[in-house]
């Protein structure tokens, strides 16, 4: 059986320009208004499509087209996707940590446009699995990663881990949660591709790939080409914020 040919893209966070540039680099064309590959390759998204960047609504529109309308991509949600979904449901959420940029874009639309984009995002989110198992379970795409023993499960502890990482319950000085380095102790057979924690360069350890290279913080947008396991990056046009990048020992 032929292996799935998928190009998995790190956290976009509304950076459409970088997304377009990266997919062109990967050989996709945008003639139809969204990226299509001539060799039937598909795209994969690790979540956090929106927030902080300049064009979150546009990213939702493109990913909805790809995943829902044309079935040419896979998507699994991140913590920012989860929060936007709760906001659109009318739940009380804190409009901060990047959500304020998406909400400002959303509120600048007229009522009809708001209803359209809200419907599309909610459909995208509701139809998405908590994490993706592809290529006969040889490949797992999970926003913040996943422990070996959680693969195949979807209970609340798994959801918390997949969306937020291996959090301790403590907070860093900047208010962000303290997270354990789960990838250091991963020894499973499936290749895990994830994002969530911005790193200056893609981090490859124990068959895990962190491809969130902080596009929205002035780093890069990264894609992992599977099954070839080749990395592609494009430079960000956003201002560089050094302290947003995680250093590992």
C-alpha positions in Angstrom: 0.0 0.0 0.0 1.3 3.5 -0.9 2.1 5.6 2.1 0.2 8.9 2.5 2.1 11.9 1.0 1.5 14.7 3.4 3.1 18.1 4.0 2.5 19.0 7.7 2.7 22.7 8.5 3.4 24.2 12.0 1.3 26.8 13.8 0.3 29.4 11.3 -1.3 31.9 13.7 -2.8 34.1 10.9 0.5 34.4 8.9 -1.0 34.0 5.5 1.9 35.4 3.6 4.3 32.9 5.1 1.8 30.1 4.6 1.5 30.9 0.9 5.2 31.2 0.4 5.9 27.9 2.2 3.3 26.0 0.1 4.7 27.4 -3.1 8.1 26.2 -2.0 6.6 22.8 -1.5 5.3 22.8 -5.0 1.7 23.8 -4.5 -0.1 26.2 -6.8 -2.7 28.7 -5.8 -4.5 29.1 -9.1 -7.8 28.2 -7.5 -7.3 30.5 -4.5 -6.0 27.7 -2.2 -2.9 25.4 -2.4 -3.2 22.4 -4.6 -0.3 20.0 -5.4 0.1 18.5 -8.9 1.2 15.1 -7.5 -1.8 14.6 -5.2 0.1 15.5 -2.0 -2.1 16.8 0.8 -1.5 19.3 3.6 -1.7 18.7 7.3 -2.2 21.3 10.0 -1.1 21.0 13.6 -3.6 23.5 14.9 -3.4 27.2 16.0 -4.5 28.6 12.7 -5.5 31.9 14.2 -4.5 34.6 16.8 -1.7 37.1 17.0 -1.0 37.2 13.2 -2.5 39.6 10.7 -4.9 37.4 8.7 -6.6 34.8 10.9 -9.9 35.0 9.1 -8.2 34.3 5.8 -6.4 31.3 7.2 -9.8 29.9 8.4 -11.3 30.4 5.0 -8.4 28.6 3.2 -8.2 25.7 5.6 -12.0 25.2 5.5 -11.8 25.1 1.7 -9.0 22.5 1.8 -10.3 20.3 4.6 -14.1 20.4 4.4 -15.0 21.4 0.8 -12.2 19.8 -1.2 -10.9 17.0 1.1 -7.3 17.9 0.2 -6.0 18.4 3.8 -6.1 17.2 7.4 -6.5 19.4 10.4 -6.4 18.9 14.1 -7.1 21.7 16.5 -4.8 23.6 18.9 -5.6 25.4 22.1 -6.1 28.7 20.3 -8.6 27.0 18.0 -10.4 25.6 21.0 -10.6 29.1 22.6 -11.9 30.7 19.4 -14.5 27.9 19.1 -15.7 28.6 22.7 -15.8 32.4 21.9 -18.0 31.7 18.8 -20.3 29.5 20.8 -20.9 32.5 23.0 -19.0 31.2 26.0 -17.2 33.6 28.4 -13.6 33.5 27.4 -10.7 35.9 28.2 -10.1 37.9 25.0 -6.3 38.0 25.4 -3.1 36.0 24.5 -3.8 36.6 20.8 -7.5 36.0 20.6 -8.0 39.8 20.6 -6.5 40.0 17.1 -8.9 37.4 15.7 -11.9 38.9 17.5 -11.0 42.4 16.1 -10.9 41.0 12.6 -14.2 39.1 13.2 -15.9 42.2 14.6 -14.8 44.3 11.6 -16.9 42.0 9.3 -20.6 42.7 8.6 -23.2 40.4 10.2 -23.5 38.1 7.2 -19.7 37.7 6.8 -19.5 37.0 10.6 -22.2 34.3 10.3 -20.4 32.7 7.3 -16.9 32.6 8.9 -18.3 31.4 12.2 -20.2 28.6 10.6 -17.1 27.5 8.6 -14.8 27.6 11.6 -17.3 25.7 13.8 -17.7 23.1 11.1 -14.0 22.7 10.7 -13.5 22.4 14.5 -16.4 20.0 15.1 -15.4 17.6 12.4 -11.8 17.6 13.4 -10.4 14.7 15.5 -8.6 15.5 18.7 -5.4 14.3 17.0 -4.7 12.5 13.7 -3.6 8.9 13.2 -2.4 8.4 9.6 -0.5 6.0 7.5 -1.7 2.9 9.4 -0.9 4.6 12.7 2.7 5.1 11.8 2.1 8.9 11.9 0.4 10.9 14.6 -0.3 14.7 14.3 -1.2 16.2 17.7 -1.1 19.9 18.5 1.1 19.9 21.6 2.2 16.3 21.2 0.9 13.1 22.9 2.3 10.4 25.2 2.7 6.9 23.9 0.1 5.5 26.3 -2.5 8.1 25.3 -2.5 7.1 21.6 -5.9 5.7 20.7 -7.6 7.5 23.7 -9.6 10.7 23.9 -10.5 11.2 27.5 -10.2 14.6 29.3 -6.5 14.1 30.3 -5.6 13.3 26.7 -7.4 16.4 25.5 -5.6 18.6 28.0 -2.3 17.1 27.0 -2.9 17.3 23.2 -4.1 21.0 23.5 -1.7 22.3 26.2 1.2 19.9 26.5 2.5 18.1 29.6 1.6 21.0 32.0 2.5 20.8 35.7 -0.1 23.3 37.0 2.6 25.8 37.8 3.1 29.1 36.0 6.2 30.8 34.5 6.9 34.5 35.4 5.2 35.6 32.2 2.0 33.7 33.2 2.5 30.8 30.7 2.2 27.3 32.1 5.3 25.3 33.1 5.5 22.2 30.8 7.4 19.0 31.2 9.6 17.9 28.2 7.5 14.9 27.3 9.3 14.3 24.0 12.5 13.5 25.9 10.8 10.4 27.3 8.9 9.3 24.3 9.9 5.9 23.0 6.8 4.9 20.9 6.8 3.5 17.3 4.6 6.1 15.7 6.2 9.3 14.5 4.7 12.3 16.4 4.5 15.6 14.6 3.4 18.6 16.8 3.8 22.3 17.4 2.5 24.5 20.3 5.9 25.3 21.8 7.9 27.8 19.6 11.5 26.7 18.9 14.1 28.5 16.8 14.8 25.3 14.8 12.6 22.2 14.3 13.3 19.9 17.3 13.8 16.3 16.4 14.1 13.9 19.3 13.0 10.2 19.8 10.9 10.1 16.6 9.1 13.3 17.5 9.1 16.5 15.4 8.3 19.9 16.9 7.6 22.1 13.8 6.4 25.3 15.5 9.2 27.6 14.7 7.4 30.7 15.8 6.3 32.3 12.5 4.1 34.7 14.4 7.0 35.7 16.7 9.4 36.5 13.8 10.9 33.1 13.5 10.0 30.8 10.6 7.1 28.8 9.3 8.1 25.1 8.9 6.7 22.1 7.1 7.7 18.5 7.4 7.3 16.5 4.2 6.2 12.9 5.0 7.2 10.1 4.4 10.4 11.7 3.0 11.0 13.4 6.4 12.3 16.6 4.7 12.0 19.9 6.4 11.1 23.1 4.6 11.1 26.6 6.1 10.4 30.2 5.1 11.4 33.3 7.1 8.7 35.2 8.9 7.8 38.9 8.1 6.7 39.5 11.7 8.8 41.3 14.3 11.2 39.0 16.1 10.5 38.4 19.8 13.4 36.4 21.3 11.7 35.6 24.7 8.9 33.7 23.0 11.2 30.8 21.9 11.7 27.9 24.2 15.3 26.7 24.8 15.9 23.0 25.6 18.9 21.5 27.4 
